[in-house]
Amino acid sequence: MTTANKVTILRILLVPVFITTILFFERTGDSFYRFLAIIAFSVASISDAVDGYIARHYNQRSELGAILDPIADKALLVSGAILLSLKDTNLPAIPVIFIISILSRDMLIFLGVVIISYVCGKVSVRPRWPGKTATVLQMITILLALLISPERYVIFFAYAATFFTILSAFYYVAEGIRQLNASPASAASLSSSSKKE
């Protein structure tokens, strides 16, 4: 259990805190709960960069971290996107396309990992710059909504995040195809009749 993994686990534990405080704010309208939600989301977002820094600079990369880190990110961003994309809330509503792009890309990545793992036996998912940019923009969008910023700013960052989320999906698809093509298991096998010839 490395320090980087402990930070990641802290981020996972902050997700239910974030969800609970948002729901309490929506029910009561008490700004205190919104303040707690902002704190929880901000700390979780900052910890994303912190655990990555620790893992890289102190050689604390691990298989556990490779599993936990994306789970923590997805749990935080998807829960925030779903909660804030609902209409008739006390917070600025995020466009539905924002949450659709996130869920669609993550589902695509999951299916790709399953297929590549089955065919190749091993899959390598490396973060790309569009994915990192999308994650940052997603966090900014949700934070702006929590801060009740002017709607035009929330909309702008939401669509920017959506664009880079879709762009990152194309990068992951291309990488998945490359890994499949590079695997011997993907090569066409000769039929029995061809072998006789």
C-alpha atoms as one frame of an Amber mdcrd trajectory, in Angstrom:
protein
   0.000   0.000   0.000   1.975   2.967  -1.298   1.412   6.611  -0.391   0.035
   7.250  -3.887  -2.532   4.473  -3.447  -3.564   5.851  -0.043  -4.250   9.228
  -1.674  -6.297   7.471  -4.370  -8.326   5.606  -1.740  -8.970   8.923   0.011
 -10.364  10.240  -3.289 -12.679   7.244  -3.553 -13.904   7.796   0.019 -14.657
  11.444  -0.777 -17.096  10.430  -3.541 -19.956   9.357  -1.215 -19.291  12.489
   0.873 -19.641  14.610  -2.262 -22.837  12.853  -3.364 -24.403  13.074   0.107
 -23.709  16.783   0.533 -25.094  17.563  -2.938 -28.299  15.638  -2.184 -28.683
  17.404   1.168 -28.185  20.766  -0.531 -30.821  19.939  -3.141 -33.253  18.870
  -0.414 -32.676  21.690   2.066 -31.241  24.528  -0.013 -28.743  25.111   2.797
 -25.563  26.615   1.300 -23.516  24.951   4.023 -23.973  21.597   2.274 -22.972
  23.148  -1.048 -19.835  24.471   0.619 -19.026  20.982   1.911 -19.622  19.562
  -1.569 -17.214  22.108  -3.071 -14.570  21.200  -0.482 -15.003  17.452  -1.063
 -14.900  17.810  -4.843 -11.921  20.194  -4.774  -9.871  17.989  -2.452 -10.687
  14.925  -4.558  -9.746  16.744  -7.768  -6.452  18.013  -6.346  -5.622  14.572
  -4.975  -5.844  13.244  -8.541  -2.800  15.311  -9.452  -1.094  14.606  -6.120
  -1.203  10.809  -6.344   0.011  10.963  -9.947   2.929  13.176  -8.929   3.854
  10.888  -6.036   3.644   7.766  -8.205   5.872   9.246 -10.920   8.493  11.059
  -8.879   8.848   8.506  -6.064   8.594   5.396  -8.228   5.365   4.226  -6.579
   3.570   2.949  -9.670   1.718  -0.277  -8.939  -0.895  -2.567 -10.468  -3.290
  -1.653  -7.659  -2.840   2.027  -8.435  -3.441   1.406 -12.132  -6.822  -0.102
 -11.190  -7.864   2.278  -8.408  -6.929   5.572 -10.078  -9.352   5.383 -13.032
 -12.079   4.019 -10.731 -11.663   7.034  -8.452 -11.749   9.457 -11.392 -14.815
   7.888 -12.998 -16.720   7.638  -9.722 -16.126  11.314  -8.925 -16.813  12.742
 -12.387 -19.720  10.508 -13.347 -21.526  11.070 -10.034 -21.011  14.826 -10.325
 -22.101  14.914 -13.956 -25.259  12.898 -13.282 -26.263  14.955 -10.257 -25.670
  18.272 -12.025 -27.259  17.297 -15.335 -30.642  16.891 -13.632 -33.108  19.686
 -14.229 -35.007  21.646 -11.589 -32.060  21.756  -9.186 -30.620  24.558  -7.075
 -27.487  24.524  -9.245 -26.867  25.433 -12.891 -27.828  22.439 -15.043 -25.065
  20.896 -17.135 -26.027  19.941 -20.733 -27.131  16.327 -21.071 -24.592  15.807
 -23.879 -21.894  16.291 -21.217 -22.911  13.194 -19.253 -23.758  11.226 -22.420
 -20.243  11.754 -23.795 -18.628  10.654 -20.517 -20.750   7.529 -20.098 -20.465
   6.544 -23.767 -16.680   6.872 -23.820 -16.242   4.971 -20.563 -18.527   2.188
 -21.775 -16.540   2.039 -25.022 -13.274   1.796 -23.104 -14.687  -0.945 -20.860
 -15.853  -3.014 -23.830 -12.505  -2.473 -25.541 -10.604  -3.646 -22.462 -12.756
  -6.790 -22.257 -12.280  -7.608 -25.954  -8.536  -6.927 -25.994  -8.014  -8.880
 -22.766  -9.874 -11.843 -24.266  -8.028 -11.755 -27.589  -4.559 -10.640 -26.510
  -4.480 -11.749 -22.885  -3.164  -8.337 -21.813  -4.291  -4.790 -22.388  -2.400
  -1.526 -22.024  -4.427   1.631 -21.448  -2.198   4.700 -21.467  -3.567   8.186
 -20.771  -3.442  10.477 -23.812  -3.428  14.263 -23.856  -7.069  14.553 -25.087
  -8.188  12.343 -22.193  -6.218  14.362 -19.653  -7.576  17.607 -21.115 -11.117
  16.217 -21.010 -10.721  15.242 -17.346  -9.493  18.716 -16.375 -12.330  20.410
 -18.289 -14.880  18.051 -16.741 -13.633  18.948 -13.260 -13.733  22.667 -14.077
 -17.294  22.351 -15.428 -18.569  20.611 -12.305 -16.727  23.021 -10.002 -18.167
  26.050 -11.831 -21.657  24.592 -11.444 -21.066  24.031  -7.718 -19.896  27.636
  -7.395 -23.110  28.735  -9.165 -21.110  30.567 -11.806 -22.885  32.324 -14.704
 -24.573  29.706 -16.879 -22.678  30.768 -20.014 -19.361  29.769 -18.394 -20.729
  26.410 -17.283 -22.106  25.754 -20.781 -18.845  26.775 -22.465 -16.665  24.460
 -20.383 -19.246  21.668 -20.604 -19.136  21.704 -24.412 -15.344  22.036 -24.421
 -15.127  19.007 -22.116 -17.549  17.120 -24.351 -15.417  17.837 -27.427 -12.216
  16.533 -25.829 -14.058  13.565 -24.318 -15.213  12.507 -27.796 -11.753  13.198
 -29.236 -10.148  11.018 -26.559 -12.593   8.223 -27.443 -11.201   8.181 -31.000
  -7.664   7.983 -29.612  -8.591   5.015 -27.405 -10.322   3.246 -30.305  -7.249
   3.738 -32.500  -4.990   2.424 -29.737  -7.272  -0.571 -29.213  -7.201  -1.431
 -32.908  -3.402  -1.132 -32.893  -3.110  -3.566 -29.979  -5.471  -6.024 -31.656
  -3.548  -5.866 -34.933  -0.255  -6.386 -33.103  -1.484  -9.541 -31.384  -0.690
 -12.916 -33.014  -4.148 -14.075 -31.895  -5.690 -11.570 -34.300  -3.955 -13.026
 -37.350  -6.127 -14.982 -39.755  -5.621 -18.703 -39.320  -5.308 -21.053 -42.272
  -8.198 -23.447 -42.802  -7.569 -27.177 -42.791  -8.033 -27.327 -46.569  -5.499
 -24.577 -47.079  -3.009 -26.430 -44.918  -3.375 -29.548 -47.080  -2.625 -27.514
 -50.182
